[in-house]
Amino acid sequence: MIDRLALMSARGPVGTADGTRRGKTTWRVLLPKTKQYLFYSIDESKETVVVTMIWGARRGRRPGR
């Protein structure tokens, strides 16, 4: 998944928008083998992807909620 995020094209991010924090959209993508969600944001000024957390999808609840 890290390779996919690194190679993202300008057409759009991988995954689903999950909300906004500090003015940046947080994205979520399911890692099917491990049943974990990877949360990340994009820092366009630095041209970087910032992985903010990995969360167990099996927990049945979202982080911080």
C-alpha positions in Angstrom: 0.0 0.0 0.0 2.9 2.4 0.7 4.0 1.9 -2.9 0.5 2.7 -4.1 0.4 5.9 -2.1 3.9 6.9 -3.2 2.9 6.5 -6.9 -0.5 8.3 -6.6 -1.2 10.4 -9.6 -2.6 13.8 -9.7 -6.0 12.3 -10.6 -6.8 11.6 -7.0 -5.9 9.9 -3.7 -6.4 6.2 -2.9 -9.3 5.3 -0.6 -12.2 7.2 0.9 -12.2 10.7 2.4 -12.7 10.3 6.1 -12.9 13.9 7.2 -10.9 17.1 7.7 -8.4 17.8 10.5 -6.3 21.0 10.7 -7.5 22.0 7.3 -6.3 18.8 5.6 -8.5 15.9 4.3 -7.8 12.6 6.0 -8.1 9.5 3.7 -8.8 5.9 4.7 -8.0 2.7 2.8 -8.7 -0.9 3.9 -5.8 -3.3 3.9 -7.7 -6.5 3.1 -5.2 -9.1 4.3 -4.9 -7.6 7.8 -8.4 -6.1 8.0 -6.8 -2.8 9.1 -7.5 0.7 8.0 -4.6 2.9 7.0 -5.3 6.6 7.6 -3.2 9.3 5.8 -3.2 12.9 4.6 -1.4 14.6 1.8 0.9 17.6 2.3 0.9 19.2 -1.1 3.4 21.9 -0.1 6.0 19.2 0.7 4.7 16.7 -1.9 4.5 14.0 0.8 2.0 11.5 2.1 1.7 11.4 5.9 0.4 8.1 7.4 -1.3 9.1 10.6 -2.5 5.7 11.9 -3.4 2.2 11.3 -6.6 1.1 13.0 -8.3 -2.3 13.3 -11.4 -2.5 11.2 -12.7 -5.4 13.3 -13.1 -3.2 16.3 -16.4 -2.0 14.8 -15.8 1.6 15.7 -13.8 4.4 14.3 -10.8 6.0 16.1 -11.6 8.9 18.4 -15.4 8.4 18.1 
